[in-house]
Amino acid sequence: MTTGHGQTPTDDGVPGGAAAPPGVSRRGMLSGALLAGLGGAVVGAAGGGSAAWAMATSDAATVDDTDTVDLDRSYPYYGTGHQGGIETQPQRHTVFMTFTLADTATKSSLQTLLARWSAAAAVLQQGNSVGAVQPSNGVAPPGDTGEAAGLSPASLTVTIGLGPTLFDDRFGLAPHKPAAFSALPTLNGDTLDPKFTGGDLSVQACADDPQVCYHAVRNLARLGRSVVTPFWAVLGFGRASAGPGQQTPRNLLGFKDGTRNIQTDQQYSEFVWVQNGDQPWMEGGTYQVVRKIRMLLETWDTDRVGNQQQIIGRHKEEGSPLSGAHEMDTPNFAAKTSTGDPVIDPVSHVALAARENNGGMMIRRRSYNYTDGLDANGELNAGLLFIAYQNDPQHFVQLQNRLGAHDLLNEYIRHVGSAIFAVPPAPEKGHYLAQQLFTAS
Ligand code: HEM
């Protein structure tokens, strides 16, 4: 392996190259450039948006100093207990791709694939290339596709998941399938397109530079070419979730998303990491649920803000619950108006989803906005790439069945894609992802 993005030596034993370019740590600069691009697109397509633009720019101006992008930051891949990209502070971009295994794939080719992907992920997360960008032998194809040469690691994390289909009769893995793990049943509100549904494997690459995400997924796909074929993919931007010290970002409905999320170690331990499960290879792992949710943005954009707030159960600009004044105020679902009506509509999105109304249960949401441009009718084809991590897939099933049946938001969204994956813990150095699954007797 040779180095490419210009990083110093790493604990993965990859030799270093020239010093990396200095990182950018001024959020105003990055978010300003992003908003300029998006603001222009919105004004052009919908003929409006100046109020949203004013709100977004004033928001960026008040950003906390701790919420910065450091493109030089890198995360180790091996020995971290859990895979990255779950508890990791949400980076600004993702490329999420699912794969199907070739008919000729065997248990051993699957093992080799996971070993190669693990080694590549470790190298990529340090900002290095997976092979020579320009081999000295001019007739050989490059070992790395090259588009990230010279770029910093940008906090890249590569999260790899195994689909329920790996436990069918093809690879002899059925005895090691966790009892809790199977394809998602049909859920309330499903309008799924088979083109965006299922997959044998998933790769979620998150980073603060979209080119770094794309490079990572593209090179994993290339490394696996004889064994896997890319199935469906989504490019996500504008992280719709926040970690400690990060400002809550906004989804494409214009609402803050990620305010009430899993944050503490205790919550991760209780709701995210598999502990004392029935399969040792999944100890410290979790289950990834991915839903591609299209938003009917043109319809939403004609709705009164009061109605939008009733649907979500929160104020639009501040993000506070309708029962409070500040974003972090705990919603009071018992609060009544002077006429005796609930302040937060019982079928608003947050009332249906909140832990107070679901027996205390929580999920770790780590979503991204996405756009596929325009649809055949010239309408904005965009929405939320909803990604949730939980130690019991039934938690998601329970929530989505409730939301799919009653949520006021349903008028404005369509669940068009769906998949679930088992996400094993991170391998130790010298090992590869899910190795224990293959060596279990
Ligand atoms: C396009 C689809 C969706 C949009 C636009 C959306 C938007 C939001 C917004 C604006 C909030 C309030 C801020 C916050 O606390 O994060 C929220 C909260 C939440 N959402 Fe969603 N959401 C969507 C889909 C889903 C789905 C599919 C689920 C799970 C099945 C879900 C579960 C939750 C939960 C658990 C909360 C926290 C509620 C609380 O504790 O107050 N959301 N969502």
Boltz pocket constraint, residues with backbone or C-beta under 6 A from the ligand:
constraints:
  - pocket:
      binder: B
      contacts: [[A, 251], [A, 253], [A, 255], [A, 256], [A, 257], [A, 258], [A, 259], [A, 260], [A, 261], [A, 291], [A, 293], [A, 294], [A, 295], [A, 312], [A, 314], [A, 331], [A, 349], [A, 350], [A, 351], [A, 353], [A, 354], [A, 355], [A, 363], [A, 383], [A, 384], [A, 386], [A, 396], [A, 399], [A, 400], [A, 403], [A, 413]]
      max_distance: 6.0
